[in-house]
Amino acid sequence: MLAKKTSKNQITLPKAIAESFPDAQYFDVGIQDGKIVLLPVKILPVGSSLAAVREKMRKLGVSEGEVGKAIQWARGKKQ
């Protein structure tokens, strides 16, 4: 399949390709081995995944104090 780059550097995905990703509105664009790579991404509102992160930390038994210590340790390594 061919896709043409316009004068505004836009490329329209062929219908067959776009239909393979019906829920994707955004793509991460990169270059890999001289090829353009598009990876579908899901954009989430700020804070929507925070609850999931906190729940995972709770399940793992990680406390806020441990997070603070880890941040201090990481920042100390860079200085």
C-alpha positions as CSV (number, residue, x, y, z in Angstrom):
1,M,0.0,0.0,0.0
2,L,1.1,3.5,-0.7
3,A,0.7,6.6,1.4
4,K,1.6,10.0,0.1
5,K,3.2,12.7,2.2
6,T,1.5,16.1,1.6
7,S,3.2,19.5,1.5
8,K,2.3,19.9,5.1
9,N,4.1,16.7,6.1
10,Q,0.9,14.8,6.7
11,I,0.3,11.2,5.7
12,T,-3.2,9.6,5.5
13,L,-3.2,6.0,6.6
14,P,-4.8,3.6,4.0
15,K,-8.3,2.6,5.1
16,A,-7.3,-1.1,5.6
17,I,-4.6,-0.1,8.0
18,A,-6.7,2.4,9.9
19,E,-9.5,-0.2,10.3
20,S,-7.0,-2.5,12.0
21,F,-6.8,0.0,14.9
22,P,-10.4,1.1,15.4
23,D,-9.9,2.5,18.9
24,A,-6.6,4.3,18.2
25,Q,-6.7,8.0,17.8
26,Y,-3.1,8.7,18.6
27,F,0.1,7.0,17.6
28,D,3.7,7.2,18.9
29,V,5.9,7.9,15.9
30,G,9.5,6.7,15.7
31,I,12.2,5.5,13.5
32,Q,13.6,2.0,13.7
33,D,16.2,0.6,11.3
34,G,15.4,3.3,8.8
35,K,11.7,2.7,8.9
36,I,8.8,4.8,10.3
37,V,7.1,3.0,13.1
38,L,3.6,3.9,14.4
39,L,2.6,2.4,17.7
40,P,-1.0,3.0,18.9
41,V,-1.2,4.7,22.3
42,K,-4.0,5.4,24.7
43,I,-4.2,8.9,26.2
44,L,-5.6,8.9,29.7
45,P,-6.7,12.0,31.6
46,V,-4.3,13.2,34.3
47,G,-4.9,11.3,37.5
48,S,-6.9,8.5,36.0
49,S,-4.1,6.0,36.4
50,L,-3.0,7.3,39.7
51,A,-5.6,5.3,41.5
52,A,-4.4,2.1,39.8
53,V,-0.8,2.9,40.8
54,R,-1.8,3.4,44.4
55,E,-3.8,0.2,44.4
56,K,-0.8,-1.7,43.0
57,M,1.5,-0.2,45.6
58,R,-1.0,-1.2,48.3
59,K,-1.1,-4.8,47.0
60,L,2.7,-4.9,47.0
61,G,2.9,-3.5,50.5
62,V,4.8,-0.3,49.5
63,S,4.3,2.6,51.9
64,E,4.5,6.3,51.2
65,G,7.6,6.5,53.4
66,E,9.4,3.9,51.2
67,V,8.6,5.8,48.1
68,G,10.0,9.0,49.7
69,K,13.2,7.1,50.6
70,A,13.5,5.7,47.1
71,I,13.1,9.2,45.6
72,Q,15.8,10.5,47.9
73,W,18.1,7.6,47.0
74,A,17.6,8.2,43.3
75,R,18.2,11.9,43.5
76,G,21.3,11.4,45.6
77,K,22.8,9.1,42.9
78,K,22.5,11.9,40.3
79,Q,24.2,14.6,42.3
